[in-house]
């Protein structure tokens, strides 16, 4: 699934009637693509994001810290662990990016870990992250992509990034 996120970056017109919901563009645009394979022993979600025109871009994922959940940055990504299960995130783009983990307070005393990935400065920020739910060791994740085209392999499954779409080639 691909979604045009350009409307997310609009801002309300100053002084406009709030009932009319008038918005104007900010010069920032973006899209997000998801590919999910819930089958097998390692359900997988791959997320691709692109943001253009922003002075800085950061990819963020909030993980609830309920039930003993622990979140930590790892080489090449991050992991959220509870008991014997883990959600491992592998950063495939931007190249060389490092996850940072920040504590975030939620409503009604809930606590979250915010996983943040910063893009290098530039007119377009591209993020590509593979999330794998597993017990034991995570499957290998490889990526031959420039952020717009390429092949991602998770264990024995392959998907293709084609512009603003992620498509499973094998499950």
LOKE-162941 format. One record per residue: residue number from 0; residue in one letter; x, y, z of N, C-alpha, C in turn. Coordinates in nm, 2 decimals. Atoms other than C-alpha are relative to their C-alpha. Last residue first. Example, Ala and Ser with C-alpha at 12.3 -4.5 7.8 and 13.67 -1.06 7.14 Angstrom:
2
(pt 1 'S' (-0.09 -0.11 0.00) (1.37 -0.11 0.71) (-0.08 0.11 0.08))
(pt 0 'A' (0.09 -0.12 0.00) (1.23 -0.45 0.78) (0.09 0.12 0.00))
END
This chain:
171
(pt 170 'X' (0.03 0.00 -0.14) (0.66 -1.52 0.06) (0.05 -0.13 0.06))
(pt 169 'X' (0.02 0.14 -0.05) (0.80 -1.43 -0.28) (-0.03 0.01 0.15))
(pt 168 'X' (-0.02 0.09 0.11) (0.80 -1.12 -0.50) (-0.01 -0.14 0.04))
(pt 167 'X' (-0.06 0.13 -0.03) (0.64 -0.89 -0.24) (0.02 -0.08 -0.13))
(pt 166 'X' (0.08 0.12 0.06) (0.58 -0.54 -0.38) (0.07 -0.13 0.04))
(pt 165 'X' (-0.07 0.12 -0.05) (0.68 -0.21 -0.21) (-0.08 -0.12 -0.04))
(pt 164 'X' (0.08 0.12 -0.03) (0.56 0.10 -0.40) (0.10 -0.11 0.05))
(pt 163 'X' (0.07 -0.02 -0.13) (0.68 0.46 -0.43) (-0.08 -0.12 0.04))
(pt 162 'X' (0.05 -0.13 -0.01) (0.94 0.40 -0.70) (-0.06 0.02 0.14))
(pt 161 'X' (0.01 -0.05 0.13) (0.97 0.02 -0.72) (-0.06 0.14 0.00))
(pt 160 'X' (0.03 -0.15 -0.01) (1.10 -0.13 -0.40) (0.00 0.05 -0.14))
(pt 159 'X' (-0.06 -0.10 0.09) (1.09 -0.51 -0.45) (-0.05 0.14 0.03))
(pt 158 'X' (0.09 -0.10 0.05) (1.03 -0.78 -0.20) (0.07 0.10 -0.08))
(pt 157 'X' (-0.05 -0.11 0.07) (1.20 -1.11 -0.13) (-0.11 0.10 -0.03))
(pt 156 'X' (0.10 -0.07 0.07) (1.14 -1.38 0.13) (0.06 0.13 -0.07))
(pt 155 'X' (0.01 0.05 0.14) (1.40 -1.64 0.23) (-0.10 0.08 -0.08))
(pt 154 'X' (-0.01 0.15 -0.01) (1.51 -1.46 0.55) (-0.01 -0.04 -0.15))
(pt 153 'X' (0.02 0.03 -0.14) (1.41 -1.10 0.47) (-0.01 -0.15 0.02))
(pt 152 'X' (0.02 0.14 -0.03) (1.54 -0.99 0.13) (-0.01 -0.01 0.15))
(pt 151 'X' (-0.02 0.02 -0.14) (1.50 -0.64 -0.01) (-0.03 -0.15 0.03))
(pt 150 'X' (0.05 0.12 -0.06) (1.54 -0.57 -0.38) (0.04 -0.01 0.15))
(pt 149 'X' (-0.09 0.10 -0.05) (1.59 -0.24 -0.55) (-0.07 -0.12 0.06))
(pt 148 'X' (0.01 0.12 0.08) (1.44 0.09 -0.67) (0.10 -0.10 0.07))
(pt 147 'X' (0.11 -0.01 0.09) (1.38 0.42 -0.50) (-0.03 -0.12 -0.08))
(pt 146 'X' (0.11 -0.07 -0.06) (1.59 0.42 -0.19) (-0.12 0.02 -0.09))
(pt 145 'X' (-0.05 -0.14 -0.01) (1.91 0.32 -0.38) (-0.11 0.09 0.07))
(pt 144 'X' (0.10 -0.11 0.04) (1.84 -0.04 -0.31) (0.07 0.13 0.01))
(pt 143 'X' (-0.08 -0.06 0.12) (2.03 -0.37 -0.27) (-0.10 0.10 -0.06))
(pt 142 'X' (0.06 -0.10 0.08) (1.90 -0.46 0.08) (0.10 0.04 -0.11))
(pt 141 'X' (-0.09 -0.07 0.09) (1.96 -0.75 0.31) (-0.07 0.09 -0.09))
(pt 140 'X' (0.07 -0.10 0.08) (1.78 -0.88 0.62) (0.11 0.07 -0.09))
(pt 139 'X' (-0.08 -0.09 0.07) (1.89 -1.20 0.79) (-0.08 0.10 -0.09))
(pt 138 'X' (-0.05 0.04 0.13) (1.63 -1.36 1.01) (0.09 0.11 -0.06))
(pt 137 'X' (0.08 -0.06 0.11) (1.61 -1.26 1.37) (0.06 -0.05 -0.13))
(pt 136 'X' (-0.08 -0.09 0.09) (1.76 -1.50 1.62) (-0.09 0.05 -0.11))
(pt 135 'X' (-0.13 0.04 0.04) (1.52 -1.65 1.88) (0.07 0.10 -0.09))
(pt 134 'X' (-0.05 0.06 -0.12) (1.15 -1.56 1.87) (0.14 -0.05 -0.04))
(pt 133 'X' (-0.06 0.13 0.00) (1.05 -1.32 1.59) (0.02 -0.05 0.15))
(pt 132 'X' (0.05 0.05 -0.13) (0.86 -1.01 1.48) (0.05 -0.14 0.00))
(pt 131 'X' (0.03 0.14 0.00) (1.05 -0.84 1.19) (-0.03 -0.05 0.14))
(pt 130 'X' (0.04 0.04 -0.13) (1.05 -0.47 1.10) (-0.04 -0.15 0.00))
(pt 129 'X' (0.07 0.13 0.00) (1.23 -0.36 0.78) (-0.02 -0.04 0.15))
(pt 128 'X' (-0.02 0.08 -0.13) (1.31 0.01 0.76) (-0.08 -0.13 -0.01))
(pt 127 'X' (0.04 0.14 0.03) (1.36 0.23 0.45) (0.03 -0.09 0.12))
(pt 126 'X' (-0.01 0.09 -0.11) (1.38 0.61 0.49) (-0.05 -0.14 -0.04))
(pt 125 'X' (0.06 0.13 0.02) (1.44 0.86 0.22) (0.03 -0.09 0.11))
(pt 124 'X' (-0.04 0.10 -0.10) (1.50 1.23 0.28) (-0.07 -0.13 -0.03))
(pt 123 'X' (0.09 0.12 -0.01) (1.49 1.47 -0.01) (0.06 -0.10 0.10))
(pt 122 'X' (0.13 -0.04 0.04) (1.64 1.83 -0.03) (-0.10 -0.12 0.01))
(pt 121 'X' (0.02 0.01 0.15) (1.95 1.74 0.17) (-0.15 0.03 -0.03))
(pt 120 'X' (0.06 -0.12 0.06) (2.08 1.71 0.53) (-0.01 -0.02 -0.16))
(pt 119 'X' (-0.10 -0.10 0.02) (2.13 1.35 0.64) (-0.06 0.12 -0.06))
(pt 118 'X' (-0.05 0.00 0.14) (1.82 1.17 0.76) (0.11 0.10 -0.01))
(pt 117 'X' (-0.02 -0.13 0.07) (1.77 1.12 1.13) (0.05 -0.03 -0.14))
(pt 116 'X' (-0.11 0.01 0.10) (1.63 0.79 1.27) (0.01 0.13 -0.07))
(pt 115 'X' (-0.01 -0.11 0.10) (1.42 0.80 1.59) (0.12 -0.03 -0.09))
(pt 114 'X' (-0.11 0.04 0.08) (1.28 0.52 1.81) (0.01 0.10 -0.11))
(pt 113 'X' (0.01 -0.05 0.14) (1.05 0.68 2.06) (0.13 -0.04 -0.07))
(pt 112 'X' (-0.13 -0.03 0.05) (1.02 0.46 2.37) (-0.02 0.05 -0.14))
(pt 111 'X' (-0.03 0.05 0.14) (0.68 0.49 2.53) (0.15 0.02 -0.02))
(pt 110 'X' (-0.13 -0.03 0.04) (0.54 0.53 2.88) (0.03 -0.06 -0.13))
(pt 109 'X' (-0.07 0.10 0.09) (0.18 0.54 2.98) (0.14 0.05 -0.04))
(pt 108 'X' (-0.12 0.06 -0.06) (0.09 0.77 3.28) (0.07 -0.10 -0.09))
(pt 107 'X' (0.03 0.08 -0.12) (-0.26 0.85 3.17) (0.12 -0.08 0.05))
(pt 106 'X' (0.12 -0.03 -0.08) (-0.15 0.99 2.83) (-0.02 -0.10 0.11))
(pt 105 'X' (0.13 0.00 0.06) (0.20 0.93 2.71) (-0.11 0.04 0.09))
(pt 104 'X' (0.11 0.02 -0.09) (0.55 1.02 2.83) (-0.13 0.01 -0.08))
(pt 103 'X' (0.11 -0.09 0.02) (0.83 0.97 2.59) (-0.11 -0.03 0.09))
(pt 102 'X' (0.11 0.03 -0.09) (1.18 0.81 2.66) (-0.11 0.11 -0.03))
(pt 101 'X' (0.03 -0.10 -0.10) (1.42 0.85 2.37) (-0.12 -0.04 0.08))
(pt 100 'X' (0.12 0.04 -0.08) (1.60 0.58 2.16) (-0.02 0.11 0.11))
(pt 99 'X' (-0.01 -0.05 -0.14) (1.84 0.67 1.89) (-0.13 -0.02 0.07))
(pt 98 'X' (0.12 -0.02 -0.08) (1.87 0.46 1.57) (0.04 0.06 0.13))
(pt 97 'X' (0.00 0.07 -0.13) (2.18 0.50 1.36) (-0.13 0.04 0.07))
(pt 96 'X' (0.08 -0.06 -0.11) (2.19 0.58 0.99) (0.00 -0.08 0.12))
(pt 95 'X' (-0.08 -0.04 -0.11) (2.48 0.45 0.78) (-0.07 0.06 0.11))
(pt 94 'X' (-0.12 0.08 -0.03) (2.29 0.44 0.46) (0.07 0.06 0.12))
(pt 93 'X' (-0.12 -0.04 0.07) (1.95 0.62 0.48) (0.12 -0.09 0.04))
(pt 92 'X' (-0.03 -0.14 0.05) (1.81 0.37 0.43) (-0.05 0.10 0.10))
(pt 91 'X' (-0.06 0.02 0.13) (1.81 0.00 0.52) (0.03 0.13 -0.07))
(pt 90 'X' (0.00 -0.12 0.08) (1.76 0.04 0.89) (0.07 -0.02 -0.13))
(pt 89 'X' (-0.13 -0.02 0.08) (1.68 -0.30 1.04) (-0.02 0.13 -0.09))
(pt 88 'X' (0.00 -0.09 0.11) (1.41 -0.31 1.31) (0.13 0.02 -0.06))
(pt 87 'X' (-0.13 -0.05 0.04) (1.38 -0.62 1.53) (-0.02 0.10 -0.12))
(pt 86 'X' (0.03 -0.07 0.12) (1.06 -0.69 1.72) (0.13 0.07 -0.04))
(pt 85 'X' (-0.06 -0.12 0.03) (1.14 -0.95 1.98) (-0.05 0.06 -0.13))
(pt 84 'X' (0.04 -0.05 0.13) (0.99 -1.24 2.17) (0.07 0.14 -0.03))
(pt 83 'X' (-0.08 0.07 0.10) (1.13 -1.45 2.46) (-0.03 0.05 -0.15))
(pt 82 'X' (-0.01 0.14 -0.02) (1.01 -1.22 2.74) (0.09 -0.06 -0.11))
(pt 81 'X' (0.08 0.03 -0.12) (0.97 -0.87 2.60) (0.00 -0.15 0.00))
(pt 80 'X' (0.01 0.14 -0.05) (1.21 -0.72 2.35) (-0.09 -0.01 0.12))
(pt 79 'X' (0.09 -0.01 -0.11) (1.21 -0.41 2.12) (-0.02 -0.15 0.05))
(pt 78 'X' (0.08 0.12 -0.04) (1.51 -0.41 1.89) (-0.08 0.04 0.12))
(pt 77 'X' (0.05 0.00 -0.14) (1.70 -0.14 1.70) (-0.08 -0.13 0.02))
(pt 76 'X' (0.14 -0.02 -0.02) (1.89 -0.08 1.37) (-0.04 0.01 0.15))
(pt 75 'X' (0.08 0.01 0.12) (2.22 -0.15 1.20) (-0.15 0.02 0.02))
(pt 74 'X' (-0.07 -0.02 0.13) (2.41 -0.22 1.51) (-0.09 -0.02 -0.12))
(pt 73 'X' (-0.10 0.11 0.03) (2.16 -0.21 1.79) (0.07 0.04 -0.13))
(pt 72 'X' (-0.07 -0.01 0.13) (1.96 0.06 1.96) (0.09 -0.11 -0.02))
(pt 71 'X' (-0.14 -0.04 0.00) (1.75 -0.06 2.26) (0.05 0.02 -0.15))
(pt 70 'X' (-0.03 -0.04 0.13) (1.39 -0.11 2.36) (0.14 0.06 0.00))
(pt 69 'X' (-0.13 -0.07 0.00) (1.28 -0.31 2.66) (0.03 0.04 -0.14))
(pt 68 'X' (-0.07 -0.03 0.13) (0.92 -0.42 2.70) (0.12 0.08 0.02))
(pt 67 'X' (-0.14 0.03 0.00) (0.84 -0.54 3.06) (0.08 0.02 -0.13))
(pt 66 'X' (-0.03 0.15 -0.01) (0.47 -0.57 3.01) (0.15 -0.03 0.00))
(pt 65 'X' (0.09 0.08 -0.09) (0.41 -0.21 2.88) (0.06 -0.15 0.01))
(pt 64 'X' (-0.08 0.07 -0.09) (0.68 0.01 2.73) (-0.08 -0.07 0.11))
(pt 63 'X' (0.04 0.00 -0.14) (0.48 0.11 2.43) (0.09 -0.08 0.09))
(pt 62 'X' (0.02 0.14 -0.05) (0.69 0.15 2.11) (-0.05 0.01 0.15))
(pt 61 'X' (0.02 0.01 -0.15) (0.67 0.48 1.92) (-0.03 -0.14 0.04))
(pt 60 'X' (0.10 0.11 -0.03) (0.82 0.49 1.57) (-0.01 -0.01 0.15))
(pt 59 'X' (0.03 0.03 -0.14) (0.99 0.80 1.44) (-0.10 -0.11 0.01))
(pt 58 'X' (0.10 0.11 -0.01) (1.16 0.89 1.11) (-0.01 -0.04 0.14))
(pt 57 'X' (-0.02 0.11 -0.10) (1.34 1.23 1.13) (-0.11 -0.10 -0.01))
(pt 56 'X' (0.10 0.11 0.00) (1.37 1.49 0.85) (0.04 -0.11 0.10))
(pt 55 'X' (-0.06 0.12 -0.06) (1.54 1.83 0.84) (-0.11 -0.10 0.01))
(pt 54 'X' (-0.14 -0.04 -0.04) (1.48 2.15 0.64) (0.07 -0.11 0.07))
(pt 53 'X' (-0.01 -0.02 -0.14) (1.18 1.97 0.47) (0.14 0.04 0.04))
(pt 52 'X' (0.03 -0.14 -0.03) (1.13 2.00 0.10) (0.01 0.04 0.14))
(pt 51 'X' (-0.07 -0.10 0.08) (1.09 1.64 0.02) (-0.03 0.14 0.05))
(pt 50 'X' (0.04 -0.13 -0.04) (1.00 1.35 0.26) (0.08 0.10 -0.08))
(pt 49 'X' (-0.08 -0.11 0.06) (1.02 0.99 0.15) (-0.06 0.13 0.03))
(pt 48 'X' (0.05 -0.14 -0.01) (0.91 0.69 0.35) (0.09 0.09 -0.08))
(pt 47 'X' (-0.09 -0.10 0.07) (0.95 0.32 0.30) (-0.07 0.13 0.01))
(pt 46 'X' (0.06 -0.13 0.01) (0.81 0.07 0.56) (0.10 0.08 -0.08))
(pt 45 'X' (-0.10 -0.09 0.05) (0.87 -0.31 0.56) (-0.07 0.14 -0.03))
(pt 44 'X' (0.06 -0.12 0.06) (0.65 -0.52 0.78) (0.12 0.08 -0.04))
(pt 43 'X' (-0.09 -0.11 0.04) (0.74 -0.88 0.86) (-0.08 0.12 -0.06))
(pt 42 'X' (0.08 -0.11 0.07) (0.58 -1.17 1.04) (0.09 0.12 -0.03))
(pt 41 'X' (-0.06 -0.14 -0.02) (0.86 -1.42 1.13) (-0.08 0.10 -0.08))
(pt 40 'X' (-0.05 -0.01 -0.13) (0.73 -1.78 1.19) (0.05 0.15 0.03))
(pt 39 'X' (-0.12 0.06 -0.04) (0.52 -1.78 0.88) (0.04 0.03 0.14))
(pt 38 'X' (-0.01 0.14 0.00) (0.26 -1.54 0.74) (0.13 -0.05 0.06))
(pt 37 'X' (0.03 0.05 -0.13) (0.20 -1.18 0.84) (0.02 -0.15 0.01))
(pt 36 'X' (0.02 0.15 0.01) (0.37 -1.05 0.53) (-0.02 -0.05 0.13))
(pt 35 'X' (0.01 0.09 -0.12) (0.33 -0.67 0.52) (-0.02 -0.14 -0.04))
(pt 34 'X' (0.01 0.14 0.05) (0.45 -0.42 0.26) (0.00 -0.09 0.12))
(pt 33 'X' (-0.01 0.11 -0.09) (0.40 -0.05 0.34) (0.00 -0.13 -0.08))
(pt 32 'X' (0.04 0.13 0.05) (0.47 0.26 0.14) (0.02 -0.10 0.10))
(pt 31 'X' (-0.04 0.12 -0.08) (0.48 0.62 0.26) (-0.05 -0.12 -0.07))
(pt 30 'X' (0.08 0.12 0.02) (0.48 0.95 0.06) (0.05 -0.11 0.09))
(pt 29 'X' (-0.05 0.13 -0.03) (0.60 1.30 0.10) (-0.09 -0.11 -0.03))
(pt 28 'X' (0.09 0.11 0.05) (0.56 1.67 0.04) (0.06 -0.13 0.04))
(pt 27 'X' (-0.05 0.13 -0.04) (0.69 1.99 0.20) (-0.10 -0.10 -0.05))
(pt 26 'X' (-0.11 0.04 0.09) (0.64 2.32 0.03) (0.06 -0.13 0.04))
(pt 25 'X' (-0.12 -0.05 -0.07) (0.42 2.44 0.32) (0.13 -0.02 -0.09))
(pt 24 'X' (-0.12 0.09 0.01) (0.09 2.41 0.14) (0.12 0.06 0.07))
(pt 23 'X' (-0.10 -0.04 0.11) (-0.21 2.61 0.25) (0.12 -0.10 0.01))
(pt 22 'X' (-0.14 0.03 -0.02) (-0.52 2.51 0.45) (0.09 0.05 -0.12))
(pt 21 'X' (-0.09 -0.04 0.11) (-0.87 2.63 0.49) (0.14 -0.03 0.03))
(pt 20 'X' (-0.12 0.09 0.01) (-1.09 2.43 0.73) (0.09 0.04 -0.12))
(pt 19 'X' (-0.02 0.02 0.14) (-1.41 2.63 0.66) (0.12 -0.09 -0.02))
(pt 18 'X' (0.10 0.10 0.05) (-1.52 2.60 1.02) (0.02 -0.03 -0.14))
(pt 17 'X' (-0.03 0.14 -0.03) (-1.19 2.75 1.13) (-0.10 -0.10 -0.04))
(pt 16 'X' (0.11 0.05 -0.08) (-1.27 3.08 0.95) (0.03 -0.15 0.02))
(pt 15 'X' (0.11 0.06 0.07) (-0.93 3.20 0.82) (-0.11 -0.05 0.10))
(pt 14 'X' (0.12 -0.09 0.00) (-0.71 3.43 1.02) (-0.12 -0.05 -0.07))
(pt 13 'X' (0.01 -0.09 -0.11) (-0.39 3.24 0.93) (-0.12 0.09 -0.02))
(pt 12 'X' (-0.02 -0.14 0.04) (-0.45 2.96 0.68) (-0.02 0.10 0.12))
(pt 11 'X' (0.12 -0.08 0.01) (-0.41 2.63 0.85) (0.03 0.14 -0.04))
(pt 10 'X' (0.02 -0.08 -0.13) (-0.09 2.44 0.77) (-0.13 0.08 -0.02))
(pt 9 'X' (0.07 -0.12 0.02) (-0.03 2.15 0.52) (-0.01 0.08 0.13))
(pt 8 'X' (-0.09 -0.12 -0.02) (0.24 1.89 0.59) (-0.07 0.13 -0.03))
(pt 7 'X' (-0.05 0.00 -0.14) (0.00 1.60 0.64) (0.08 0.12 0.03))
(pt 6 'X' (0.10 -0.07 -0.08) (-0.17 1.68 0.31) (0.04 0.01 0.14))
(pt 5 'X' (-0.02 -0.14 0.02) (0.15 1.57 0.12) (-0.10 0.08 0.09))
(pt 4 'X' (0.01 -0.07 -0.13) (0.13 1.22 0.27) (0.01 0.15 -0.01))
(pt 3 'X' (-0.05 -0.13 0.02) (0.05 1.03 -0.05) (-0.02 0.08 0.13))
(pt 2 'X' (0.08 -0.11 -0.04) (0.00 0.67 0.06) (0.07 0.13 -0.03))
(pt 1 'X' (-0.08 -0.13 0.00) (0.13 0.35 -0.08) (-0.10 0.11 0.03))
(pt 0 'X' (0.08 -0.12 0.00) (0.00 0.00 0.00) (0.09 0.12 0.00))
END
